[in-house]
Amino acid sequence: MLTACLLLLLAANRAATAEETVVVRTAAGRQARLTGEVLDYDVRELRIRTTDGREQVVPAPQVLRIETQYVPEQFQAERARDEGQYDSALMLYQKALAAEPRRWARHAIIREMIGCHRVLGRMEQAGEMFLLLARDGPNSSDLAAMPLAWSPGMPPASLERAAQGWMARDELPAAVLLGASHLLSIRPAEALSRLKRLAFETDGPIAQLAAAQLWRTEIVTADAQKTDAWRRAIERMSDELRPGPQFVLGQALARQGQHEQATLALLRVPILDPGRRELAPVALVEAGRSLEKLERSHQAAGLYREVLRDYPTSPAAAEALSRLEALAGAQK
């Protein structure tokens, strides 16, 4: 029912109620103002139709701010999210979505809703929310919000059923990628087949992410030449797509005994995306383990404390506490 209602909202063709002003930085370092209707905005670029009817594209790093009017529920939702009240934030975001007519702003709200579901461990709901973006034409920021699986584990039965449905959506390559990522550990033959097809028969961000998903099957066997190739592949990705692939790279480097390099790779995960609360704390714990191998226990303990401070409700927090207690015991 929720998905159906949100689909109706996404399909609604309502005109924006106010003009928007985009403040940009020019090549000379000055500020310029573009007034009109923002058509789309992600981490790469902003497209605006100005008041004289011309469409302009502005690289995202040059966008200083957008002067526009947001619905009050969006501000309330962001406050609730920042306070860790994710269920309340979801209800407020849903109200904001109902009141927001602009496509780019609706996509931003849905990305935030996906993030809340991920923090709460509701991967099925996060996946269904992502399909709304996939049906509506996802941009690079939308793909970065995709709740892909990056670490091994047995998904619950409900997630397995949902993932099977996503992987069968051949008309939506992003849905196939999403489903295959969650089935890779339990249905490897079928998931591998789908991922290889996406990696080699498509292009762009979906192909890059599909290739990185395939790396998960080579963590134990990858040699230095392989991980060097992965590094180069990550460098070709946009920043918002890198956290998951960086995590896989870090795991492989740790397996090779390259703990200094593994630590650096793993620490890039929370640096690139501290809001990815299901992956960042795991990466910090793994980085701490590599530091322990390097006999840098004090630094490892600092990372474990960071997990307990910033991600106290995450599953990785229990592991961080266990490692802290072990380090304290070893010092006695």
C-alpha positions as CSV (number, residue, x, y, z in Angstrom):
1,M,0.0,0.0,0.0
2,L,2.8,2.4,0.9
3,T,4.7,1.7,-2.4
4,A,1.5,2.2,-4.4
5,C,0.8,5.5,-2.7
6,L,4.3,6.8,-3.3
7,L,4.2,5.7,-6.9
8,L,1.1,7.9,-7.4
9,L,3.0,10.8,-5.8
10,L,5.9,10.2,-8.1
11,A,3.6,10.1,-11.1
12,A,1.7,13.2,-10.2
13,N,2.3,16.1,-12.6
14,R,2.0,19.1,-10.4
15,A,3.7,22.4,-11.2
16,A,6.2,23.9,-8.8
17,T,4.7,26.7,-6.8
18,A,7.8,29.0,-6.7
19,E,10.9,29.9,-8.7
20,E,14.2,28.8,-7.4
21,T,17.5,30.7,-7.4
22,V,20.7,28.8,-7.8
23,V,23.8,30.6,-6.5
24,V,26.9,29.4,-8.4
25,R,30.6,30.0,-8.2
26,T,32.0,31.3,-11.5
27,A,35.4,30.5,-13.0
28,A,36.6,33.9,-11.8
29,G,35.7,32.9,-8.2
30,R,32.7,35.2,-8.1
31,Q,29.0,34.4,-7.4
32,A,26.3,34.4,-10.0
33,R,22.6,33.7,-9.7
34,L,20.4,31.6,-12.0
35,T,16.7,31.9,-11.5
36,G,14.1,29.5,-12.9
37,E,13.1,25.9,-12.3
38,V,15.6,23.3,-11.1
39,L,15.0,20.2,-13.3
40,D,17.4,17.9,-11.6
41,Y,20.3,18.0,-9.1
42,D,22.7,15.3,-8.0
43,V,26.3,15.1,-6.9
44,R,27.5,15.6,-10.5
45,E,25.4,18.4,-11.9
46,L,22.4,20.6,-11.6
47,R,20.1,21.3,-14.5
48,I,18.0,24.5,-14.5
49,R,15.5,26.0,-16.9
50,T,16.0,29.7,-16.5
51,T,13.2,32.3,-16.7
52,D,14.0,33.0,-20.4
53,G,13.4,29.3,-21.3
54,R,17.0,28.2,-21.7
55,E,18.2,25.0,-20.1
56,Q,21.6,25.2,-18.4
57,V,23.8,22.6,-16.8
58,V,26.0,23.6,-13.8
59,P,28.7,21.2,-12.4
60,A,27.7,20.3,-8.8
61,P,30.9,21.6,-7.2
62,Q,30.1,25.0,-8.5
63,V,26.6,25.1,-6.8
64,L,26.9,27.1,-3.6
65,R,23.3,26.9,-2.6
66,I,19.7,26.8,-3.8
67,E,17.4,29.5,-2.5
68,T,14.0,27.8,-2.6
69,Q,11.1,27.0,-0.3
70,Y,10.9,23.5,1.2
71,V,7.8,22.1,3.0
72,P,8.0,22.4,6.8
73,E,7.8,18.6,7.2
74,Q,11.1,18.1,5.5
75,F,12.9,20.3,8.1
76,Q,11.1,18.5,10.9
77,A,12.1,15.1,9.3
78,E,15.8,16.1,9.1
79,R,15.7,17.2,12.8
80,A,14.2,13.9,13.8
81,R,16.8,12.0,11.7
82,D,19.7,13.9,13.2
83,E,18.3,13.1,16.7
84,G,18.2,9.4,15.8
85,Q,14.4,9.2,15.7
86,Y,14.2,7.4,12.5
87,D,10.6,6.1,12.7
88,S,9.4,9.7,13.3
89,A,11.6,10.9,10.5
90,L,10.1,8.4,8.1
91,M,6.5,9.6,8.9
92,L,7.5,13.2,8.4
93,Y,9.4,12.5,5.2
94,Q,6.3,10.7,3.9
95,K,4.3,13.9,4.6
96,A,6.9,16.0,2.9
97,L,6.9,13.7,-0.1
98,A,3.1,14.2,-0.4
99,A,3.5,17.9,-0.4
100,E,6.6,18.2,-2.6
101,P,5.9,18.6,-6.4
102,R,9.4,18.9,-7.7
103,R,11.0,15.7,-9.0
104,W,14.5,16.4,-7.9
105,A,13.3,17.3,-4.4
106,R,11.1,14.2,-4.2
107,H,14.1,12.1,-5.2
108,A,16.2,13.7,-2.4
109,I,13.4,12.9,0.1
110,I,13.1,9.3,-1.0
111,R,16.9,8.9,-0.7
112,E,16.6,10.1,2.9
113,M,13.8,7.6,3.6
114,I,16.0,4.8,2.2
115,G,18.7,5.8,4.6
116,C,16.4,5.7,7.6
117,H,15.2,2.2,6.6
118,R,18.8,1.0,6.3
119,V,19.7,2.3,9.7
120,L,16.7,0.5,11.1
121,G,17.8,-2.7,9.4
122,R,14.7,-2.8,7.1
123,M,16.4,-3.8,3.9
124,E,13.2,-5.0,2.2
125,Q,11.6,-1.6,2.8
126,A,14.7,0.2,1.7
127,G,14.8,-1.9,-1.5
128,E,11.2,-1.2,-2.3
129,M,11.7,2.6,-1.8
130,F,14.7,2.4,-4.1
131,L,12.6,0.8,-6.8
132,L,10.5,4.0,-6.8
133,L,13.7,5.8,-7.9
134,A,14.6,3.1,-10.4
135,R,11.2,3.3,-12.1
136,D,11.5,7.1,-12.2
137,G,14.9,7.2,-13.9
138,P,17.7,7.1,-11.2
139,N,20.5,9.6,-11.2
140,S,24.0,8.9,-9.7
141,S,22.9,10.1,-6.3
142,D,19.9,7.7,-6.4
143,L,22.2,4.8,-7.4
144,A,24.5,5.6,-4.5
145,A,21.5,5.2,-2.1
146,M,20.8,1.7,-3.4
147,P,20.8,-0.7,-0.4
148,L,23.3,-3.2,-1.8
149,A,24.8,-6.0,0.2
150,W,28.6,-5.6,0.6
151,S,29.4,-8.1,3.3
152,P,28.7,-11.9,3.5
153,G,25.7,-13.1,5.5
154,M,22.5,-15.0,5.3
155,P,19.6,-12.7,4.5
156,P,16.3,-13.3,6.4
157,A,13.7,-15.2,4.5
158,S,11.6,-12.1,3.9
159,L,14.6,-10.3,2.3
160,E,15.5,-13.4,0.3
161,R,12.0,-13.4,-1.2
162,A,12.1,-9.7,-1.9
163,A,15.6,-10.0,-3.5
164,Q,14.3,-12.8,-5.8
165,G,11.6,-10.5,-7.0
166,W,14.0,-7.7,-7.6
167,M,16.4,-9.9,-9.5
168,A,13.6,-10.9,-11.8
169,R,12.9,-7.3,-12.9
170,D,14.9,-7.5,-16.2
171,E,13.4,-4.2,-17.3
172,L,15.1,-2.4,-14.4
173,P,18.8,-3.2,-14.4
174,A,19.2,-1.5,-11.0
175,A,16.7,-3.8,-9.5
176,V,18.5,-6.8,-10.9
177,L,21.7,-5.5,-9.3
178,L,20.0,-5.0,-6.0
179,G,18.5,-8.4,-5.9
180,A,21.7,-10.2,-7.0
181,S,23.8,-8.5,-4.3
182,H,21.6,-9.9,-1.6
183,L,21.4,-13.4,-3.1
184,L,25.1,-13.7,-3.9
185,S,25.9,-15.6,-0.6
186,I,23.0,-18.1,-0.9
187,R,22.2,-18.4,-4.6
188,P,25.7,-17.8,-6.1
189,A,25.2,-19.3,-9.5
190,E,22.1,-17.3,-10.4
191,A,23.4,-14.1,-8.8
192,L,26.8,-14.4,-10.5
193,S,25.2,-14.9,-13.9
194,R,23.1,-11.8,-13.4
195,L,26.0,-9.7,-12.1
196,K,28.3,-10.7,-14.9
197,R,25.7,-9.7,-17.5
198,L,25.3,-6.3,-15.9
199,A,29.0,-5.8,-15.6
200,F,29.9,-6.7,-19.2
201,E,26.7,-5.9,-21.1
202,T,25.8,-2.6,-19.6
203,D,27.8,0.6,-18.9
204,G,27.9,3.5,-16.5
205,P,27.5,3.3,-12.7
206,I,25.4,0.1,-12.8
207,A,28.1,-1.8,-14.6
208,Q,30.7,-0.4,-12.2
209,L,28.7,-1.5,-9.1
210,A,28.0,-4.9,-10.7
211,A,31.7,-5.5,-11.3
212,A,32.5,-4.5,-7.7
213,Q,29.8,-7.0,-6.4
214,L,31.7,-9.7,-8.3
215,W,34.8,-8.8,-6.3
216,R,33.1,-10.1,-3.2
217,T,33.6,-13.7,-4.5
218,E,37.3,-13.1,-4.9
219,I,38.2,-11.6,-1.5
220,V,40.0,-14.8,-0.4
221,T,41.8,-15.5,-3.6
222,A,42.6,-12.0,-5.0
223,D,46.3,-11.3,-5.4
224,A,48.2,-8.0,-5.5
225,Q,47.7,-7.6,-9.2
226,K,43.9,-8.1,-8.8
227,T,43.6,-5.6,-5.9
228,D,45.6,-3.1,-7.9
229,A,43.1,-3.4,-10.7
230,W,40.3,-2.9,-8.2
231,R,42.0,0.3,-7.0
232,R,42.1,1.7,-10.5
233,A,38.5,0.7,-11.1
234,I,37.4,2.5,-7.9
235,E,39.3,5.6,-9.0
236,R,37.2,5.7,-12.1
237,M,34.0,5.7,-10.0
238,S,32.3,8.9,-8.8
239,D,32.9,9.5,-5.1
240,E,29.3,8.6,-4.0
241,L,29.6,5.1,-5.5
242,R,32.9,4.2,-3.8
243,P,32.1,3.2,-0.2
244,G,31.0,-0.4,-0.9
245,P,33.8,-1.2,-3.4
246,Q,36.3,0.4,-0.9
247,F,35.0,-2.0,1.8
248,V,35.6,-5.0,-0.5
249,L,39.0,-3.8,-1.4
250,G,39.9,-3.3,2.3
251,Q,38.8,-6.9,3.1
252,A,40.9,-8.3,0.3
253,L,44.0,-6.4,1.3
254,A,43.6,-7.6,4.9
255,R,43.4,-11.2,3.6
256,Q,46.7,-10.6,1.8
257,G,48.3,-9.3,5.0
258,Q,48.6,-5.8,3.6
259,H,47.2,-4.3,6.8
260,E,48.5,-0.8,6.4
261,Q,46.8,-0.5,3.0
262,A,43.7,-2.4,4.3
263,T,43.3,0.2,7.1
264,L,43.5,3.1,4.6
265,A,41.0,1.5,2.3
266,L,38.6,0.7,5.1
267,L,38.8,4.1,6.7
268,R,37.7,5.7,3.4
269,V,34.3,4.1,3.8
270,P,33.1,6.3,6.7
271,I,35.1,9.3,5.3
272,L,33.2,9.0,2.0
273,D,29.9,8.3,3.5
274,P,29.6,8.6,7.3
275,G,25.8,8.4,7.0
276,R,26.0,4.8,5.6
277,R,25.4,3.5,9.1
278,E,25.2,-0.2,8.2
279,L,28.6,-0.2,6.5
280,A,30.7,2.5,8.1
281,P,30.8,0.9,11.6
282,V,31.7,-2.5,10.1
283,A,34.5,-0.9,8.1
284,L,35.8,0.9,11.3
285,V,35.9,-2.4,13.2
286,E,37.7,-4.2,10.3
287,A,40.2,-1.3,10.2
288,G,40.7,-1.7,13.9
289,R,41.5,-5.4,13.4
290,S,44.1,-4.5,10.8
291,L,45.7,-2.0,13.2
292,E,45.9,-4.7,15.9
293,K,47.8,-6.8,13.4
294,L,50.2,-3.9,13.0
295,E,50.5,-3.8,16.9
296,R,48.9,-0.4,16.9
297,S,46.4,-1.2,19.6
298,H,46.0,2.4,20.8
299,Q,44.8,3.5,17.4
300,A,42.6,0.4,17.1
301,A,41.0,1.2,20.4
302,G,40.3,4.7,19.1
303,L,38.3,3.3,16.2
304,Y,36.4,0.9,18.4
305,R,35.4,3.8,20.7
306,E,34.3,5.8,17.6
307,V,32.0,3.0,16.7
308,L,30.5,2.9,20.2
309,R,30.1,6.7,20.2
310,D,28.8,7.3,16.7
311,Y,27.0,4.0,15.9
312,P,26.0,2.6,19.3
313,T,22.9,0.7,18.0
314,S,24.7,-0.9,15.1
315,P,25.4,-4.7,15.1
316,A,29.1,-3.8,14.8
317,A,29.0,-2.0,18.2
318,A,29.0,-5.3,20.1
319,E,32.1,-6.4,18.2
320,A,33.8,-3.1,18.9
321,L,33.1,-3.5,22.6
322,S,34.4,-7.0,22.6
323,R,37.6,-5.9,21.0
324,L,38.0,-3.0,23.5
325,E,37.6,-5.4,26.4
326,A,40.1,-7.8,24.8
327,L,42.7,-5.0,24.4
328,A,42.1,-3.9,28.0
329,G,42.6,-7.4,29.2
330,A,45.8,-7.8,27.3
331,Q,47.3,-4.8,28.9
332,K,46.8,-6.1,32.4
